[in-house]
Amino acid sequence: MRANWKTVPISELYEGLYDGPHATPKPSDAGPVFLGIKNVTDDGHLDMSDIRHIAEEDFPTWTRRVEPKPGDIVFTYEATLNRYAIIPQGFRGCLGRRMALIRTNPKKVETLFLFYYFFSPSWREVIKGNMMTGSTVDRIPLITFPGFPVTLPPLPIQRRIAGILSAYDDLIENNQRRIKILETMARTLYREWFVHFRFPDHENVRRVPSPLGEIPEGWEIKNLPECVHVNPRVVVPRDGEKSFVPMGCLSNDSMLITDIESRTGNSGAKFQNRDTLFARITPCLENGKTGFVQFLPDKESVAFGSTEFIVLRSRTLSPEFVYCLARSDEFRGVAIKSMSGATGRQRVQERCFDDFQITQPPYALIDRFSDVVAPSFRLIYKLHLQIQNLRRTRDLLLPRLLSGQIDVEAFSSHA
């Protein structure tokens, strides 16, 4: 620990500590955000993909104690602990249940430094030592929270440390934006070419009648199994550890498959690179869980995963086409309508795809589509690997920077 660092109660670092209402407002289709635990991620971001709104006329009531402002640090203090995020510019909403907020004093602490400090081992030990364990949920007692200790350097050093760590987060966010743009472009191109039939030189191709309406001349109507292997046979050895993909590894809105495990055995869905994994159980299907396999070392490698995956592999299309097809509203709609079983555990009936008809484009156009989008699929995975490396480096630096083990000036001179 450096000589000029000091330990103070956290109350010296903020202008106010506020908790959210202990009730839930009536839902609204639009209006300000009712910020809940689910909107704060483990890695320190606000997730606005699934938000609850409150009515405009109710907003003054639910912000009577405090209205979150840009720069405030929100955190969870009950049930799910140790989630923190900074309120961004443009946010308008109120705290939800089991949520609290700190408004920092800029003369005493750099907000970003305190935010990163909340992810340090020192702070996690403080939380562990002070939390109350109830019969149903754990809780951080806000009445004693002001006395929790924080160890920090002078403001100039705080700012340098925050700058180093935020540089990694900026690179991560930039890569995440690029991934989102690349995937959006691929899916948009798929719809333009193969749903709306606005492919290159489409003006010179006449339309002809078909069971699905008018389609470009030279295209064929086929049942899905003619074009796509549904759960193709893949042999995965029982002995030894292999890559295993649980349902939680799939994203609702991205092709990426993350947090892959290693397991023995071979029970479950079996797949190889360039296969598409499609969730068959509620609510994972409705939420959009779908992944594109490209994490295996080579084309011969095999892996297995949740029994609740349907594996899709191209016969006469292309892997990229199949993934985009699986993300389409039409495909998902057929799957959802086929679901059966007990409430809350309904599953897609695989036979629903037997009579699902699609338009088979000419092979030359499919090849052209893959030539355009396959590099984007590969780049998405490469950017994902870069994000993983950046996170590992940041997470290794964070405790050492926040404890004073690394001389910030020496670090900056060698960075």
N, C-alpha and C positions, 0 to 999 in steps of 0.2 A: 504494500500500500504506500503510495507517495505521501510525503509529509504534509502537503497542502490540501489533502482530501479530508473531509469531515463527515461525521454521521449526525443527522438531524432527524427529528420526527417529521413525517411527511406533511403534517399540517403547516409546517413553516414554508412549504413550497407551493401551496395553492391558495387561491383567493376564496374558493368555495368547494364544498363537497355536498352533492345532492343525490338523492335516490329517486327512482321513478315511482309512479303511483302503485298502490297495492291492490289495484283492480284493473279490469280490462274494459275499454270503451266498446260501444256497439260498433260493429264493422261497417265499413263504407267502401263503395266501389272506387272512390277516388278521394284525394285530399292529402294532407300531410302524412308522413310516415309514423307509424307506431313501432318504434325500434325495439326489437326483441332479441333474446339470446341467439336465436338462429341466424340473425343478421350480422353477428360478430364472429369472424372465423378464428380458428386456433392460431393462425399465423399473423394476426393483427390487421385485418382488413374488414371493411363493411361489405357484406354481400347483399346486394339489393335485387337479386334474381327472384326472390319470393318475399314480398313485403305485405304487411297489413296496413291498411289506411284507416284514418279516422276522419270524420266529417269536419268540414271547415268550421262549422258553428260550434263544434266541441273542442276545437284547438285551444282557445283561451283557458278553458277549464283544466285541460291536461298539461298545460305549461305554466300553471299558476306558480308552482315552486321554482321551476327553471325551464328555459327553452334552450336546447343544445345549440351552441354556436361553433363556427369553424375554429378549429384548434383545441376544442375541448377533448379530453380523453374520456371515453366511455368504457365501462368495464362491467363484467358480470360478477355478482357477489353472492349468488345463491344457486344451488342445483349444479350448474356447470360453471366451474371457477376458472380463473386465469385466462379469460379472453379480454383483449384490449383492442381498441381502435381509436383513431383520431377522426373527429368529425370534419369532413371535407367542405370546401366551398360549395355553395349551392344547396346544401342539405337543409330541409325544412321538415321538422317532425318533433316528436316528443319521446321521452324515455318510456320504455315498456316495463313490465314487471320484472323484478330481480335484476334490474339494470341501475347502475349509478354513474355519476359523472364527476370529474375533477376539472376545475378551471384553474390552470396554473398561474402563478405569479411570475411574469417574465423577468422581474428583477432578481429572482432567486433561483430560477431553474429554466433551462432550455426545454421546451415541451417535448421535442423529439428525443432528447436525452432521457427524460423521465419515462417516456413511452418505451424506449428500448430497455431501460432498467427493469421494467415490469417483466421482461422475458429472461432476466438474469437468474442464475442459481441462487444468488443472495436473496432476491425478492421472493422467489418460490419457497425458500426455506422459511421466510417470515410468514408467508401465507399458511404454510403447512403447520407452523407452530402456533398460529393464532386462530385458525378456522375452528368453527364449532361443528361437530358431527352429530346430526340429528338422526332420528329413526328413519327418515325418508330422504333428506337431502343434506349436503354440506353447505355451510354458510360462512361468509366473512362478516363478522360483527361490525357494522359501520360505526357503532358507538365507540369502539376502541381503535378503529382504523386510523384516526388522526395521530395516534402515537406510534404507528409502525415506523421503524427506522429505515432511512435511506442514506447511503454513503455516496458522496459525490464530490467532484473536484470543483475548482472555480469555474465561472461561466465560460470564459474563453476555451477552456479544455473541454467542457461539456459540448460546446458548439462543434469543436473539431471531431470529437468522438461521434456525435450525431451525424456529422457530415460524411464521415467514413462509412458508417453503417447504412445511411440512407442512399449512398451512391450504389451500393449493392442492390438495395430495394428498387431503385430507379431502373437499373438494368433489368431486373427481374420483371418489373411492370412493363417495360418496353418490349421485352420478349413475349410476354403474355398478350399484349396488344397485337403484336405481329401474328401470333398464332391465331388469334380470333379473326383477324382480317383475312389471313390465308384460307382458313376453313370456310368463312363466309363466302369468299370469292369462288371456291370450289363448288360449294352447294348451289350458289347462284348460277354458275355456268351450267351445272347439271340441269337445273330447272329450265334455263333458257333453251338449251339444245334439245333436251329429251322429254320435256313436259309441254313447253310452249312451242317447240319445233322451230325455234329461231336459231338454227345452227348455221355455220358458214355456207353461203350460197343457197340458203333455203328459198330465196325468191325464185330460183330457177327450177325448183322441184314442185311438181303439182301435187295436190292432195287427192287422196282416194278414200272412198267409204270403207269403214271397218266396224266390227262390233264395239269398238271403243270410240267411235266417231271418226271424223276425218283424220287420216294420218298421211305422212309423206309417202309418195310412191317409192316402192322398193323396201319399205319397212314391213316387218311381219308382226302379227299378234301371236304371242306364245304364252302358255302357262308357265308360272314361275319355275317349277322344277325342271323345265326344259332348259332354262337359262342359268339357274342357280342351284348348286348343291345345298340342300338343307340338312344340317348335321352330317357332313361327310365323314366317312370312316377314317379315323386317325388312330394309329397304334401308339399308345404311351406305355412304356414299361412300368411295371409295378415297383420294381426295386430302385433304390437311389432317390435322391432329391431332384425335383424338377420345378420349373417355374409354375406357380399357382396364382390364379386371378380370382379373388373373391368378388362378389357383386359390388362391394364398396370401392373397388378400383376403377369402375367405369364412371365417366362423367355424364352429367345431364345434357351438356351442350358442346362437348368436344370429343374428338376421336381419341384423345390421349388416354392411355391406361397407366395408372400410377400406383405406387406403393405395392408393387408386385411381391408376392411372398415366395418362399421355397418350402416345398412339402414332399413327403414321400407318398406312395400310393398312386392310384390313377383313376379314382372315382370322380366322375363329373364330366363336364363338356371337354372335348379335346380339340385342339386347333394348332395351326401353324401360322407363320408370318403371312400377312396380307388377307387373312380371314377377318370377317366382321363378327363381333359378338353382340348379340341382340338380347336384351333382358326380356324374359317371357312372363314375369310375375308382377302382380300389382303391389305397390304403386310404382315400382322401378320402371316399368314400361311407359306408363303415363308421364313419368318425370323425364323420360328421354334417354335413359341409360343405354348407350351404344358405344362400342369401341372398335378401333381398327388396330389389328395386331401387327406391330413392327419392332418389337423389343427383343425378339429372339436372335441369336447370333448368326444364323444362316437359314436357308430355305428348307433344309432337312430337319431342323430342330423342331421339337414338339413341346407342348405345354398343356396343362389342364386347368379347369376352373370350376366355378359354381355350377351345380346341376340346373340352375335356373337360367342358363344361357341357351339360346339357339345360335348355332354356328352357321354362317352363310359364306359360301365360296363360289366364285364365278365359274360357270361352265362356258358360256358363249358371250359374256359381257367383258368386264374387267374388274379387278378388285376395288378400284376407286369408284367405279360406277355402282357396284353392289353396296358399298358403304353409303353413298349418297342416296341410293334407293331406299336403304333401311332407315334413313333419316327423314324420308319424305312423308308428308301427311297421309298420302294415299296408302302407303304400305303399312304405316302404323295404325291407320284406321281399320284396316282389315284385321290386323292382329288383335286390336282392342275389342272389336265386335265378337271375336271368337272365344273370348275368355270365359272360363267356367270354373266352378269350384266354390268352396266356402267363402263367405264374405271376408275380405281382407287377405285371402290367400288364393285369389283367382289366377289362373295361368292360361297362356295362349295355347290353343290346340294346334299342333303342328300341321295337321291336315288342312287347316284353313288356307294354306298357301297352294294347295293342289290345283285349285281352280282360279287362283288370282292371276289375272292376265296383265301382261306388260307389252309394250312395243319394243321389238328387237330391232335396233338400228343396224345399218350396214357396218361390217367389221372395220372398214376404213375410217368411219366416223368415230367409232369407239376407240380405235387406236389413236386418233387425233386428240380425242378428249383426254386419254391417259397421258399422252405426250405433254399436254398442257398442265394437268393437275398433279400427276405423280411426283414431279419435283417439289410441289408445294407440300404434299403429304410427307415427303422425306425431310423437308426443311422444318416442318412442324415438329417432327420427332427430334431433330438436331437442336432446335431451340429449347425443347423440353429438357434435353440433357444438359444444355448450358444453364438453364434455370436451376436444375438440381445441383450442379457444381457451384453456382453462385450462392445458393442457400447453404450448402455445406461450409463454404468458406466464411460466409457471414456468421453462421452459427458457431464456428470455431473462434472467430475473432470476438464476438459479442461479450462472452464472460471475461475474457482477458482485458479487453478495453475498459469494460465497466468496473473492473476491480483494480485498475491501475497497473496491471502486470506488464502492459505494453506501453512504452513511452510514445505518446502520440506524435511528438515532433520527430522522433526517429522513424516511426512508421511512415509518416508523411514524406520524409526525405527519400525513403526507399520504395515507395509505392509506385 
